[in-house]
Amino acid sequence: MGAGYAFRPRWWALAAATLACAAGIALGNWQSRRADEKRALAARLERVAVVGEFVPRYTVYLDNKVRRGKAGYEVVTPLKLRGSAEHVLVDRGWVEAGRTRDLLPEVPTPPGELRIEGLALEHLPRSLPLRERGLRVRQNLSVPAYAEETGLRLQPRVIEQHSGAPDGLARDWPPHEAGAEKNEAYAFQWYSLAALAAVLGLVFSFRRK
Protein backbone atom coordinates (compact mmCIF):
# COMPACT_ATOMS: atom_id res chain seq x y z
CA MET A 1 0.00 0.00 0.00
CA GLY A 2 3.04 2.32 0.19
CA ALA A 3 5.11 3.82 2.99
CA GLY A 4 2.31 6.20 4.01
CA TYR A 5 -0.16 3.43 4.95
CA ALA A 6 -0.34 0.89 7.76
CA PHE A 7 -2.58 -2.07 8.47
CA ARG A 8 -5.02 -0.58 10.99
CA PRO A 9 -8.36 -2.38 10.48
CA ARG A 10 -11.62 -0.67 11.19
CA TRP A 11 -13.35 -3.36 13.20
CA TRP A 12 -16.83 -2.49 11.97
CA ALA A 13 -15.69 -2.74 8.36
CA LEU A 14 -13.85 -6.00 9.04
CA ALA A 15 -16.91 -7.48 10.75
CA ALA A 16 -19.21 -6.39 7.90
CA ALA A 17 -16.84 -7.83 5.30
CA THR A 18 -16.59 -11.11 7.21
CA LEU A 19 -20.37 -11.44 7.43
CA ALA A 20 -20.85 -10.57 3.76
CA CYS A 21 -18.14 -13.00 2.72
CA ALA A 22 -19.62 -15.83 4.82
CA ALA A 23 -23.12 -15.13 3.47
CA GLY A 24 -21.88 -15.11 -0.13
CA ILE A 25 -20.08 -18.42 0.30
CA ALA A 26 -23.10 -20.02 2.01
CA LEU A 27 -25.50 -18.85 -0.71
CA GLY A 28 -23.07 -19.89 -3.43
CA ASN A 29 -22.80 -23.36 -1.89
CA TRP A 30 -26.60 -23.60 -1.74
CA GLN A 31 -26.97 -22.71 -5.41
CA SER A 32 -24.28 -25.25 -6.32
CA ARG A 33 -26.13 -27.96 -4.41
CA ARG A 34 -29.38 -27.05 -6.21
CA ALA A 35 -27.63 -27.48 -9.57
CA ASP A 36 -26.29 -30.89 -8.47
CA GLU A 37 -29.75 -31.94 -7.27
CA LYS A 38 -31.36 -31.05 -10.60
CA ARG A 39 -28.79 -33.03 -12.56
CA ALA A 40 -29.10 -35.99 -10.18
CA LEU A 41 -32.91 -35.93 -10.53
CA ALA A 42 -32.68 -35.87 -14.33
CA ALA A 43 -30.30 -38.85 -14.22
CA ARG A 44 -32.77 -40.88 -12.12
CA LEU A 45 -35.77 -40.40 -14.40
CA GLU A 46 -37.26 -43.62 -15.75
CA ARG A 47 -39.15 -44.09 -19.00
CA VAL A 48 -42.40 -45.97 -18.39
CA ALA A 49 -45.46 -47.17 -20.28
CA VAL A 50 -48.86 -47.89 -18.73
CA VAL A 51 -52.25 -48.94 -20.07
CA GLY A 52 -55.50 -47.68 -18.66
CA GLU A 53 -58.46 -45.34 -19.01
CA PHE A 54 -58.59 -41.65 -18.08
CA VAL A 55 -61.04 -40.45 -15.42
CA PRO A 56 -61.83 -36.95 -16.78
CA ARG A 57 -64.07 -35.80 -13.91
CA TYR A 58 -60.96 -35.56 -11.71
CA THR A 59 -58.96 -33.47 -14.20
CA VAL A 60 -56.99 -30.58 -12.67
CA TYR A 61 -55.56 -27.52 -14.46
CA LEU A 62 -52.22 -26.42 -13.01
CA ASP A 63 -52.14 -22.64 -13.44
CA ASN A 64 -49.35 -20.21 -14.36
CA LYS A 65 -47.41 -22.53 -16.65
CA VAL A 66 -45.54 -20.55 -19.31
CA ARG A 67 -44.45 -21.83 -22.73
CA ARG A 68 -42.75 -19.61 -25.31
CA GLY A 69 -43.76 -16.52 -23.36
CA LYS A 70 -47.46 -17.46 -23.20
CA ALA A 71 -49.37 -18.26 -20.02
CA GLY A 72 -51.37 -21.44 -19.78
CA TYR A 73 -52.12 -24.60 -17.87
CA GLU A 74 -50.74 -28.09 -17.51
CA VAL A 75 -53.59 -30.60 -17.61
CA VAL A 76 -53.41 -33.46 -15.10
CA THR A 77 -55.83 -36.40 -15.21
CA PRO A 78 -55.88 -39.67 -13.26
CA LEU A 79 -55.51 -42.84 -15.33
CA LYS A 80 -57.19 -45.99 -14.00
CA LEU A 81 -54.75 -48.80 -14.66
CA ARG A 82 -55.87 -51.88 -16.54
CA GLY A 83 -56.88 -54.76 -14.28
CA SER A 84 -56.24 -52.76 -11.10
CA ALA A 85 -58.05 -50.50 -8.67
CA GLU A 86 -55.01 -48.20 -8.70
CA HIS A 87 -54.72 -44.91 -10.56
CA VAL A 88 -51.74 -42.83 -11.59
CA LEU A 89 -51.74 -39.09 -12.23
CA VAL A 90 -50.73 -38.18 -15.78
CA ASP A 91 -49.43 -34.71 -16.64
CA ARG A 92 -50.88 -34.78 -20.13
CA GLY A 93 -49.46 -31.55 -21.55
CA TRP A 94 -49.85 -27.79 -21.83
CA VAL A 95 -52.67 -25.62 -23.19
CA GLU A 96 -52.68 -21.86 -23.67
CA ALA A 97 -54.98 -19.82 -21.43
CA GLY A 98 -57.89 -17.97 -23.03
CA ARG A 99 -58.46 -14.24 -23.13
CA THR A 100 -60.35 -14.40 -19.84
CA ARG A 101 -59.27 -16.44 -16.85
CA ASP A 102 -62.90 -17.08 -15.96
CA LEU A 103 -63.28 -19.65 -18.76
CA LEU A 104 -61.04 -22.69 -18.94
CA PRO A 105 -59.88 -23.87 -22.36
CA GLU A 106 -61.73 -26.94 -23.55
CA VAL A 107 -59.44 -29.95 -23.62
CA PRO A 108 -60.89 -33.24 -24.90
CA THR A 109 -60.02 -36.39 -22.98
CA PRO A 110 -59.44 -39.41 -25.23
CA PRO A 111 -61.96 -42.12 -24.29
CA GLY A 112 -61.37 -45.81 -23.84
CA GLU A 113 -58.24 -47.72 -23.02
CA LEU A 114 -54.95 -46.02 -23.92
CA ARG A 115 -51.25 -46.73 -23.76
CA ILE A 116 -49.47 -43.80 -22.13
CA GLU A 117 -45.69 -43.46 -22.45
CA GLY A 118 -43.53 -40.94 -20.66
CA LEU A 119 -41.27 -40.22 -17.71
CA ALA A 120 -41.99 -41.24 -14.13
CA LEU A 121 -41.63 -38.21 -11.84
CA GLU A 122 -41.48 -38.05 -8.07
CA HIS A 123 -43.92 -35.12 -8.02
CA LEU A 124 -45.58 -32.53 -10.22
CA PRO A 125 -43.86 -29.19 -10.94
CA ARG A 126 -44.20 -26.84 -7.98
CA SER A 127 -45.02 -23.15 -8.08
CA LEU A 128 -45.26 -20.41 -5.50
CA PRO A 129 -48.60 -20.89 -3.72
CA LEU A 130 -51.06 -18.19 -4.75
CA ARG A 131 -54.79 -17.86 -4.25
CA GLU A 132 -56.44 -21.00 -5.56
CA ARG A 133 -59.25 -20.61 -8.09
CA GLY A 134 -61.27 -23.68 -7.16
CA LEU A 135 -60.93 -27.44 -7.19
CA ARG A 136 -60.17 -27.74 -10.90
CA VAL A 137 -57.64 -24.89 -11.14
CA ARG A 138 -54.70 -25.02 -8.74
CA GLN A 139 -51.15 -23.82 -8.39
CA ASN A 140 -49.83 -27.09 -6.96
CA LEU A 141 -51.08 -30.65 -6.64
CA SER A 142 -49.78 -33.07 -4.01
CA VAL A 143 -50.37 -36.74 -4.84
CA PRO A 144 -51.06 -37.88 -1.23
CA ALA A 145 -53.37 -34.92 -0.56
CA TYR A 146 -55.27 -35.45 -3.82
CA ALA A 147 -55.64 -39.16 -3.12
CA GLU A 148 -57.19 -38.34 0.26
CA GLU A 149 -59.41 -35.66 -1.27
CA THR A 150 -60.77 -37.84 -4.09
CA GLY A 151 -60.65 -41.28 -2.47
CA LEU A 152 -58.67 -42.62 -5.44
CA ARG A 153 -55.90 -45.14 -4.90
CA LEU A 154 -53.06 -43.18 -6.46
CA GLN A 155 -49.56 -44.42 -7.11
CA PRO A 156 -46.91 -42.17 -5.50
CA ARG A 157 -45.39 -41.29 -8.87
CA VAL A 158 -46.62 -39.02 -11.66
CA ILE A 159 -46.24 -39.71 -15.37
CA GLU A 160 -45.18 -36.89 -17.66
CA GLN A 161 -46.83 -37.94 -20.93
CA HIS A 162 -44.64 -38.04 -24.03
CA SER A 163 -46.81 -40.20 -26.30
CA GLY A 164 -49.18 -38.47 -28.65
CA ALA A 165 -52.94 -38.14 -28.22
CA PRO A 166 -55.80 -36.34 -30.01
CA ASP A 167 -56.27 -33.72 -27.31
CA GLY A 168 -54.51 -30.64 -28.71
CA LEU A 169 -52.06 -30.44 -25.81
CA ALA A 170 -48.43 -29.44 -26.28
CA ARG A 171 -45.89 -31.91 -24.93
CA ASP A 172 -42.63 -30.12 -25.71
CA TRP A 173 -41.48 -30.49 -22.11
CA PRO A 174 -38.44 -28.52 -20.93
CA PRO A 175 -35.48 -30.78 -20.06
CA HIS A 176 -35.45 -31.72 -16.40
CA GLU A 177 -31.87 -30.58 -15.90
CA ALA A 178 -32.97 -27.14 -17.13
CA GLY A 179 -32.16 -24.55 -14.52
CA ALA A 180 -28.95 -26.17 -13.36
CA GLU A 181 -26.92 -23.70 -15.44
CA LYS A 182 -28.90 -20.83 -13.91
CA ASN A 183 -28.12 -22.10 -10.42
CA GLU A 184 -24.45 -22.32 -11.33
CA ALA A 185 -24.54 -18.72 -12.62
CA TYR A 186 -26.14 -17.59 -9.35
CA ALA A 187 -23.49 -19.51 -7.41
CA PHE A 188 -20.74 -17.73 -9.36
CA GLN A 189 -22.33 -14.37 -8.57
CA TRP A 190 -22.49 -15.13 -4.84
CA TYR A 191 -18.89 -16.36 -4.78
CA SER A 192 -17.85 -13.19 -6.63
CA LEU A 193 -19.63 -11.02 -4.07
CA ALA A 194 -17.91 -12.95 -1.28
CA ALA A 195 -14.53 -12.31 -2.91
CA LEU A 196 -15.37 -8.62 -3.38
CA ALA A 197 -16.36 -8.33 0.29
CA ALA A 198 -13.03 -9.88 1.32
CA VAL A 199 -11.07 -7.49 -0.92
CA LEU A 200 -12.97 -4.43 0.32
CA GLY A 201 -12.50 -5.52 3.92
CA LEU A 202 -8.77 -5.75 3.31
CA VAL A 203 -8.61 -2.39 1.50
CA PHE A 204 -10.45 -0.55 4.28
CA SER A 205 -8.10 -2.08 6.82
CA PHE A 206 -5.22 0.08 5.55
CA ARG A 207 -5.13 3.71 6.71
CA ARG A 208 -2.67 6.56 6.53
CA LYS A 209 -0.11 6.61 9.32
HUFENNOR-V99403 format. One record per helix or strand of 3 or more residues. SS is the DSSP state (a for helix, b for strand). FROM is the first residue (numbers start at 1). LEN is the number of residues. Records with the same first field share a line. If there is no record, write none. Layout:
BEGIN
SS = FROM-LEN ; FROM-LEN
END
This chain:
BEGIN
b = 5-3 ; 46-22 ; 70-12 ; 86-11 ; 113-9 ; 153-9 ; 206-3
a = 11-34 ; 143-8 ; 180-24
END
